């Protein structure tokens, strides 16, 4: 009889306990990894974009509207990264908790000094972001800043777990501080080297670890590689003795392979987002390892 009573209590109280978790939505997998690191057991984190998707061009599924409607907090990259797909989803969700300026609306770029902020905007420049390069999370120190900002906002939404959020953000920052010398040592041989990338996704990574990105396979941001641009790029790479071409995992591989064959460079395919439930530190571990391994080959 006691067992039946206990079971009845468990069944009736479990949904309420599950509902007590803060419902956090992150637009991309890297932001989702940071939200999980800070939220811990107190937060249920859902990521919209798949790690294999270009974060600029996400398939905005109708189901995302319901997810956003039920969310207590949203973590977005900002700097116009999601400008092409997030606004209509938020309009459809009609969730005041995620309104601009609300505590539940976490714009990660707000605390970041962005690179490449254009002095003027012209469509002839390609898909240039008006607020600067939004791929700032490949710099681990920027990830520390974002984790702290997430903790601050979650404290405003969920006072009961505030100490836990702040403690986890602090632990995350300590992990980054501990790992940074290790990453710097692994990439020390690449310091000062000239590299080429597909898109301008790796500029913050390059700035943090001291290598120089001299050009991209895209003639302009968001514009596919063209024969004319590649014909100019190949001798430029040869003159600069470029040995590595960094390519995001979701890019086509034919163009990088063609350029590599003409320049004797090596193509390094790198994820810019954690896969599945991988954490942020593993993402940087993997990218650093792959660059170091390719350079040593």
ZADO-592540 format. One record per atom (N, C-alpha, C): x, y, z; residue in one letter. Coordinates in steps of 0.02 Angstrom, whole numbers, padded with zeros to 5 digits, always signed. Atoms other than C-alpha are relative to their C-alpha. Layout:
REM ZADO-592540
XYZA ...
This chain:
REM ZADO-592540
+00042-00060+00000X +00000+00000+00000X +00043+00063+00000X -00045-00058-00002X +00140+00120+00045X +00034+00011-00067X -00031-00006+00065X +00222+00081-00122X -00046+00033-00050X +00048-00030+00046X +00063+00126-00214X -00009+00075+00013X +00006-00071-00017X +00047+00290-00120X +00061+00038-00024X -00062-00032+00023X +00230+00332-00156X -00001+00010-00076X +00002-00003+00073X +00203+00292-00341X -00048+00054-00023X +00049-00051+00019X +00049+00402-00349X +00028+00070+00010X -00031-00065-00014X +00143+00547-00269X +00052+00016-00053X -00053-00010+00050X +00288+00523-00390X -00029+00020-00067X +00031-00013+00065X +00175+00521-00543X -00030+00070-00002X +00033-00064+00000X +00082+00677-00489X +00049+00058+00008X -00047-00055-00011X +00235+00777-00439X +00054+00005-00053X -00055-00003+00048X +00358+00731-00577X -00009+00053-00054X +00007-00052+00051X +00282+00843-00713X +00014+00069+00027X -00013-00066-00028X +00287+00992-00596X +00074+00011+00009X -00071-00007-00009X +00469+00957-00555X +00035+00013-00066X -00030-00010+00065X +00511+00945-00740X -00013+00071-00024X +00019-00067+00022X +00418+01107-00772X +00038+00054+00036X -00037-00050-00038X +00522+01195-00640X +00065+00020-00035X -00061-00017+00036X +00672+01192-00757X -00012+00061-00044X +00004-00059+00043X +00707+01355-00846X +00005-00022-00073X +00000+00019+00071X +00667+01337-01031X +00040+00052-00039X -00046-00045+00035X +00812+01414-01128X +00007-00024-00072X -00010+00015+00070X +00823+01422-01317X +00063+00037-00024X -00060-00031+00030X +00989+01455-01405X -00006-00006-00076X +00008+00002+00073X +00996+01499-01589X +00049-00049-00032X -00052+00042+00031X +01158+01402-01624X +00030-00046+00052X -00026+00052-00044X +01250+01253-01552X +00054+00026+00047X -00052-00027-00045X +01396+01354-01482X -00032+00038+00058X +00036-00035-00053X +01277+01467-01386X -00038-00050+00045X +00033+00052-00039X +01180+01312-01332X +00049-00033+00049X -00050+00031-00044X +01340+01236-01262X +00017+00046+00059X -00014-00047-00055X +01375+01394-01161X -00060+00004+00047X +00059-00003-00042X +01195+01400-01099X -00004-00062+00044X +00000+00061-00041X +01209+01219-01040X +00054+00003+00054X -00054-00006-00049X +01374+01256-00955X -00020+00044+00059X +00021-00047-00053X +01295+01399-00857X -00064-00025+00033X +00065+00020-00028X +01119+01329-00835X +00002-00063+00040X -00005+00063-00037X +01169+01156-00778X -00066-00036+00006X +00061+00039-00011X +01030+01051-00703X -00062+00044+00007X +00057-00044-00011X +00920+01204-00677X -00032+00023-00066X +00025-00024+00064X +00895+01237-00863X -00007-00057-00050X +00011+00046+00056X +00825+01139-01009X +00015+00040-00063X -00024-00041+00056X +00920+01205-01162X -00017-00034-00066X +00016+00023+00068X +00854+01185-01340X +00037+00044-00050X -00035-00037+00052X +00957+01235-01492X -00040-00003-00065X +00039-00002+00062X +00872+01290-01653X +00042-00025-00060X -00040+00018+00059X +01008+01281-01787X +00040-00064+00013X -00042+00060-00006X +01093+01114-01818X +00074+00019-00006X -00071-00016+00005X +01283+01112-01798X +00027-00003-00072X -00021+00007+00069X +01296+01065-01982X -00028+00054-00046X +00030-00054+00040X +01199+01219-02041X +00044+00063+00002X -00030-00066+00001X +01273+01384-02095X -00045+00045+00044X +00042-00039-00045X +01213+01497-01953X -00032+00062-00032X +00031-00056+00036X +01177+01635-02078X -00065-00021-00034X +00056+00023+00041X +01052+01528-02173X -00030-00063+00031X +00030+00056-00036X +00952+01418-02055X -00071-00011-00026X +00068+00018+00020X +00795+01325-02107X -00047+00015+00058X +00043-00022-00054X +00667+01416-02001X -00065-00041+00001X +00057+00045-00002X +00547+01275-01962X -00058+00029+00041X +00058-00025-00039X +00369+01316-01903X +00001-00024+00072X -00002+00025-00069X +00401+01208-01749X +00041+00045+00045X -00041-00044-00041X +00529+01336-01692X -00043+00055+00032X +00043-00052-00028X +00388+01461-01664X -00029-00024+00067X +00027+00026-00063X +00309+01349-01532X +00054-00005+00053X -00055+00004-00048X +00479+01319-01452X +00015+00068+00030X -00013-00068-00024X +00508+01506-01439X -00058+00026+00042X +00058-00022-00038X +00331+01536-01376X +00002-00024+00072X -00001+00029-00066X +00362+01423-01227X +00064+00015+00039X -00065-00011-00031X +00538+01485-01187X -00003+00053+00054X -00009-00051-00052X +00587+01580-01031X +00057+00048-00019X -00057-00041+00019X +00748+01645-01110X +00025-00022-00069X -00029+00013+00066X +00830+01658-01281X +00071+00027-00001X -00069-00022+00010X +01017+01665-01315X +00013+00004-00075X -00014-00009+00071X +01055+01738-01486X +00069+00030-00009X -00067-00026+00013X +01220+01782-01567X +00002+00075-00008X +00000-00071+00013X +01170+01956-01619X +00047+00018-00057X -00043-00025+00054X +01276+02063-01736X -00027-00021-00068X +00035+00017+00062X +01148+02019-01871X +00014-00071-00025X -00014+00068+00021X +01204+01837-01874X -00064-00036-00022X +00062+00035+00014X +01024+01774-01869X -00052+00045-00034X +00047-00050+00026X +00947+01924-01957X -00045-00027-00055X +00039+00025+00056X +00886+01821-02104X -00055-00050+00019X +00049+00052-00016X +00783+01695-02005X -00032+00006+00069X +00027-00002-00068X +00757+01736-01820X -00058+00050+00009X +00054-00048-00013X +00647+01895-01826X -00070-00026-00017X +00068+00024+00011X +00497+01812-01912X -00022-00055+00049X +00017+00050-00050X +00505+01667-01789X -00022+00033+00065X +00018-00035-00062X +00501+01786-01641X -00066+00036-00008X +00065-00033+00012X +00358+01883-01719X -00057-00050+00006X +00052+00051-00004X +00260+01723-01737X -00009-00028+00070X +00003+00028-00068X +00302+01665-01560X -00038+00044+00048X +00037-00047-00042X +00230+01822-01478X +00012-00014+00075X -00019+00015-00070X +00325+01791-01316X +00031+00062+00030X -00025-00062-00031X +00346+01947-01210X +00064-00011+00039X -00061+00013-00038X +00482+01861-01109X +00062+00006-00043X -00056-00004+00046X +00592+01866-01265X +00001+00065-00040X +00001-00064+00035X +00552+02044-01318X +00067+00036+00007X -00062-00038-00003X +00696+02161-01355X +00003+00039+00065X -00009-00034-00064X +00764+02227-01190X -00024-00038+00060X +00022+00040-00057X +00680+02094-01084X +00058-00040+00029X -00054+00038-00032X +00786+01998-00959X +00011-00067-00033X -00006+00064+00033X +00750+01839-01055X +00029+00002-00069X -00029-00008+00067X +00823+01908-01216X +00075+00013+00008X -00072-00005-00011X +01011+01876-01211X +00034+00006-00067X -00036-00012+00063X +01106+01954-01356X +00074-00004+00015X -00068+00015-00022X +01278+01879-01338X +00052+00050-00025X -00050-00046+00028X +01368+02005-01447X +00004+00066+00037X +00002-00065-00033X +01322+02150-01332X +00063+00015+00041X -00060-00012-00041X +01477+02125-01224X +00065-00012-00037X -00058+00018+00039X +01598+02089-01366X +00024+00059-00042X -00029-00048+00046X +01717+02206-01458X +00007-00035-00068X +00003+00034+00065X +01677+02155-01637X +00054+00025-00047X -00050-00016+00051X +01806+02151-01775X -00036+00018-00066X +00022-00014+00069X +01784+02221-01951X -00067+00036-00003X +00061-00041+00004X +01646+02345-01914X +00008+00047-00060X -00009-00041+00060X +01618+02428-02084X -00011+00074+00013X +00009-00073-00005X +01637+02615-02100X -00055+00024-00046X +00057-00015+00043X +01509+02613-02239X -00029-00065-00025X +00034+00060+00023X +01383+02490-02309X -00019+00009-00073X +00014-00001+00071X +01365+02449-02493X -00011-00071-00023X +00015+00068+00021X +01285+02296-02572X +00055-00029-00045X -00054+00025+00042X +01434+02285-02690X +00055-00033+00043X -00050+00030-00044X +01537+02234-02537X -00018-00071+00020X +00021+00068-00018X +01440+02070-02522X -00044+00002+00062X +00043+00007-00059X +01347+02007-02369X +00037+00022+00063X -00038-00027-00056X +01440+02120-02249X -00047+00013+00059X +00041-00011-00059X +01372+02123-02072X +00009+00073+00024X -00005-00071-00017X +01331+02303-02022X +00031+00014+00068X -00026-00012-00067X +01387+02280-01841X +00069-00032+00012X -00065+00032-00007X +01547+02182-01873X -00005-00075-00009X -00004+00072+00010X +01603+02002-01893X -00033-00037+00059X +00037+00032-00055X +01482+01892-01791X +00028-00067+00023X -00026+00066-00017X +01593+01737-01778X +00050+00003+00058X -00045-00017-00054X +01670+01795-01615X +00011-00056+00050X -00005+00052-00052X +01644+01636-01514X +00057-00049-00012X -00060+00041+00008X +01796+01549-01589X +00060+00029+00035X -00049-00026-00048X +01897+01661-01474X -00023-00021+00069X +00023+00025-00065X +01888+01571-01306X -00012+00054+00052X +00011-00053-00049X +01902+01733-01208X -00067+00035-00011X +00067-00026+00013X +01745+01796-01294X -00053-00047+00028X +00047+00048-00028X +01659+01636-01240X -00008+00011+00076X +00004-00017-00072X +01702+01680-01059X -00047+00059+00011X +00042-00059-00007X +01620+01849-01081X -00074-00017-00009X +00069+00019+00014X +01463+01772-01155X -00029-00043+00057X +00024+00042-00056X +01450+01642-01015X -00020+00044+00060X +00017-00046-00054X +01453+01782-00887X -00064+00037-00014X +00062-00036+00018X +01318+01877-00981X -00061-00046+00006X +00055+00048-00006X +01209+01721-00989X -00019-00008+00074X +00013+00007-00071X +01227+01699-00801X -00037+00060+00028X +00033-00061-00023X +01177+01879-00770X -00073+00002-00019X +00069-00001+00024X +01020+01865-00875X -00041-00056+00033X +00038+00054-00032X +00970+01696-00804X -00015+00016+00073X +00014-00022-00068X +00987+01770-00630X -00061+00045+00002X +00058-00045+00002X +00861+01903-00680X -00065-00036-00012X +00060+00039+00016X +00740+01772-00744X -00017-00050+00056X +00008+00054-00048X +00767+01641-00609X +00044+00014+00061X -00040-00021-00058X +00825+01717-00443X +00020-00059+00044X -00012+00055-00047X +00816+01552-00350X +00065-00036-00015X -00061+00037+00018X +00963+01476-00445X +00057+00047-00019X -00049-00049+00021X +01064+01635-00467X +00071-00018+00021X -00067+00017-00024X +01211+01580-00359X +00030-00057-00041X -00023+00057+00041X +01222+01418-00459X +00021+00023-00069X -00017-00025+00067X +01221+01510-00626X +00067+00036+00002X -00063-00039-00004X +01359+01628-00571X +00060-00046+00015X -00054+00046-00016X +01462+01486-00498X +00021-00040-00061X -00017+00039+00059X +01451+01385-00658X +00036+00044-00052X -00035-00045+00046X +01500+01537-00764X +00071+00011+00022X -00069-00009-00026X +01650+01563-00651X +00042-00062-00013X -00037+00062+00014X +01701+01380-00667X +00017-00006-00074X -00014+00002+00072X +01684+01391-00855X +00058+00046-00018X -00055-00047+00013X +01797+01544-00858X +00066-00027+00025X -00062+00029-00027X +01924+01456-00749X +00026-00056-00045X -00021+00052+00047X +01925+01309-00870X +00032+00030-00062X -00030-00034+00058X +01958+01426-01016X +00069+00027+00017X -00065-00026-00021X +02099+01510-00920X +00053-00055+00007X -00046+00056-00008X +02175+01341-00882X +00021-00031-00067X -00013+00031+00065X +02161+01278-01061X +00037+00045-00048X -00028-00047+00049X +02219+01436-01149X +00075-00009-00012X -00072+00011+00013X +02408+01410-01121X +00013-00065-00039X -00006+00063+00036X +02387+01231-01183X -00014+00010-00075X +00017-00013+00070X +02302+01289-01343X +00053+00044-00033X -00051-00044+00028X +02430+01427-01368X +00064-00038-00015X -00060+00040+00011X +02572+01304-01351X -00007-00046-00061X +00012+00044+00057X +02493+01184-01476X +00003+00037-00066X +00000-00039+00062X +02475+01324-01605X +00060+00046-00006X -00059-00043+00004X +02641+01409-01570X +00037-00007-00067X -00033+00005+00065X +02717+01336-01731X -00036+00037-00056X +00040-00033+00052X +02577+01418-01831X +00000+00076+00008X +00001-00072-00014X +02600+01589-01752X +00039+00038-00054X -00031-00040+00053X +02639+01718-01886X -00011-00027-00070X +00010+00030+00066X +02591+01601-02028X -00058+00034-00037X +00053-00029+00042X +02483+01661-02172X -00046-00057-00024X +00049+00051+00017X +02323+01562-02201X -00055+00030-00043X +00060-00020+00038X +02170+01569-02314X -00059-00038+00029X +00060+00033-00024X +01992+01529-02261X -00054+00003-00055X +00055-00003+00049X +01831+01496-02355X -00040+00064+00011X +00040-00057-00020X +01726+01626-02264X +00037+00033+00059X -00035-00035-00054X +01773+01750-02128X -00022-00026+00068X +00022+00031-00063X +01726+01626-01991X +00055-00007+00051X -00056+00017-00044X +01900+01605-01917X +00043+00060+00020X -00040-00060-00013X +01959+01785-01897X +00015+00009+00075X -00011-00008-00072X +01937+01788-01707X +00047-00055+00026X -00046+00054-00018X +02024+01619-01689X +00071+00019-00020X -00066-00020+00025X +02168+01685-01794X +00030+00056+00043X -00025-00056-00040X +02181+01845-01693X +00022-00023+00069X -00018+00024-00067X +02184+01751-01528X +00065-00040+00000X -00058+00044+00000X +02318+01627-01581X +00055+00021-00048X -00057-00032+00032X +02423+01739-01690X +00017-00021-00071X -00015+00011+00070X +02407+01679-01868X -00038+00051-00043X +00022-00055+00043X +02366+01792-02016X -00042-00028-00057X +00043+00020+00056X +02218+01763-02132X +00005+00054-00054X -00015-00050+00051X +02268+01849-02293X -00055+00006-00053X +00052-00004+00051X +02116+01808-02401X -00051-00056+00012X +00052+00051-00004X +01959+01703-02423X -00014-00028-00070X +00021+00028+00064X +01897+01586-02558X -00059+00038-00029X +00053-00045+00023X +01742+01694-02566X +00031+00066-00021X -00026-00065+00020X +01779+01852-02664X -00023+00056+00046X +00029-00046-00049X +01666+01946-02542X -00043-00042+00046X +00039+00041-00047X +01572+01886-02387X -00068-00021-00028X +00064+00026+00023X +01428+01773-02437X -00006-00009-00075X +00000+00008+00073X +01474+01776-02623X +00040-00062-00018X -00036+00062+00016X +01520+01604-02693X +00065+00013-00038X -00063-00007+00036X +01698+01580-02758X -00012+00004-00076X +00006-00008+00073X +01716+01636-02939X +00066-00016-00034X -00063+00014+00036X +01844+01585-03072X +00047+00060-00001X -00043-00059+00002X +01906+01764-03082X +00036+00011+00065X -00031-00009-00065X +01937+01778-02897X +00052-00054+00014X -00047+00054-00013X +02020+01608-02886X +00063+00007-00043X -00058-00011+00043X +02134+01652-03032X +00048+00051+00030X -00042-00050-00035X +02196+01800-02930X +00025-00026+00066X -00017+00026-00066X +02198+01706-02765X +00060-00048-00002X -00051+00051+00002X +02312+01564-02820X +00071+00030+00000X -00068-00028-00004X +02467+01670-02860X +00013+00039+00065X -00007-00035-00064X +02433+01774-02704X +00020-00050+00055X -00017+00051-00049X +02438+01615-02599X +00070-00027-00011X -00066+00026+00015X +02593+01552-02687X +00055+00048+00022X -00049-00051-00020X +02685+01715-02656X +00006+00004+00076X +00000-00004-00073X +02635+01714-02472X +00018-00066+00033X -00017+00067-00026X +02680+01529-02454X -00053-00026+00049X +00056+00023-00041X +02508+01487-02384X +00000-00077+00000X -00002+00072-00006X +02508+01309-02318X -00067-00031+00021X +00063+00026-00025X +02333+01292-02244X -00059+00041-00026X +00064-00031+00017X +02156+01328-02304X -00051-00026+00050X +00049+00019-00051X +02029+01327-02162X -00071+00004-00029X +00066+00004+00030X +01855+01272-02214X -00050-00025+00053X +00052+00023-00046X +01696+01257-02110X -00026-00068-00023X +00021+00069+00016X +01626+01080-02102X -00060-00002-00047X +00060+00002+00041X +01465+01128-02192X +00012+00026-00071X -00014-00027+00066X +01552+01201-02347X +00011-00056-00052X -00017+00046+00053X +01570+01117-02516X +00077-00007-00002X -00071+00016-00004X +01741+01037-02538X +00037+00006-00067X -00032+00001+00066X +01773+01048-02726X +00046+00060-00010X -00041-00060+00010X +01835+01228-02729X +00063+00000+00043X -00062+00003-00040X +01955+01211-02581X +00050-00052-00027X -00045+00052+00027X +02024+01050-02657X +00035+00025-00063X -00029-00026+00061X +02052+01136-02824X +00056+00050+00015X -00050-00051-00018X +02144+01283-02745X +00060-00033+00034X -00055+00034-00034X +02246+01167-02634X +00046-00035-00050X -00041+00035+00050X +02303+01066-02785X +00045+00048-00039X -00039-00049+00038X +02365+01224-02871X +00053+00036+00043X -00044-00039-00044X +02455+01295-02718X +00041-00044+00048X -00032+00047-00047X +02515+01139-02625X -00019+00015+00073X +00026-00012-00068X +02414+01198-02475X -00041-00061+00022X +00039+00054-00028X +02321+01079-02361X -00067+00027+00024X +00067-00020-00022X +02133+01091-02333X -00012-00028+00070X +00015+00021-00068X +02085+01085-02149X -00075+00014+00012X +00072-00007-00011X +01899+01054-02120X -00012+00003+00075X +00009-00012-00072X +01849+01124-01950X -00074+00013+00016X +00066-00019-00024X +01684+01127-01856X +00004+00069+00033X +00002-00063-00036X +01634+01299-01795X -00054-00002+00055X +00050+00011-00051X +01497+01228-01683X +00013-00067+00034X -00003+00066-00033X +01498+01088-01552X -00051-00047-00032X +00045+00050+00027X +01419+00928-01616X -00041-00032+00056X +00042+00033-00050X +01272+00852-01523X +00001+00037+00066X -00004-00030-00066X +01292+00882-01337X +00072+00013+00021X -00070-00017-00017X +01480+00914-01348X +00003+00069+00031X -00006-00065-00031X +01539+01059-01243X +00046+00046-00041X -00038-00051+00036X +01625+01218-01300X +00075-00015+00001X -00072+00013-00006X +01797+01168-01236X +00022-00054-00048X -00017+00053+00048X +01795+01010-01342X +00004+00027-00071X -00003-00031+00066X +01757+01116-01496X +00068+00032-00012X -00064-00033+00008X +01913+01221-01468X +00057-00051+00001X -00049+00054-00001X +02014+01066-01422X +00007-00031-00070X +00000+00033+00065X +01964+00985-01587X +00030+00045-00054X -00025-00045+00051X +01999+01139-01694X +00075+00012+00007X -00072-00011-00012X +02168+01172-01614X +00040-00062-00021X -00035+00063+00017X +02218+00989-01634X +00005-00008-00076X +00000+00010+00072X +02169+00984-01818X +00046+00049-00036X -00045-00049+00031X +02261+01145-01862X +00073-00019+00014X -00069+00018-00018X +02418+01090-01768X +00023-00062-00039X -00018+00061+00036X +02414+00918-01849X +00013+00013-00074X -00009-00016+00071X +02393+00989-02025X +00064+00039-00012X -00061-00040+00007X +02534+01113-01998X +00062-00044+00005X -00059+00044-00010X +02652+00976-01940X +00009-00052-00055X -00003+00053+00052X +02612+00862-02089X +00045+00021-00057X 
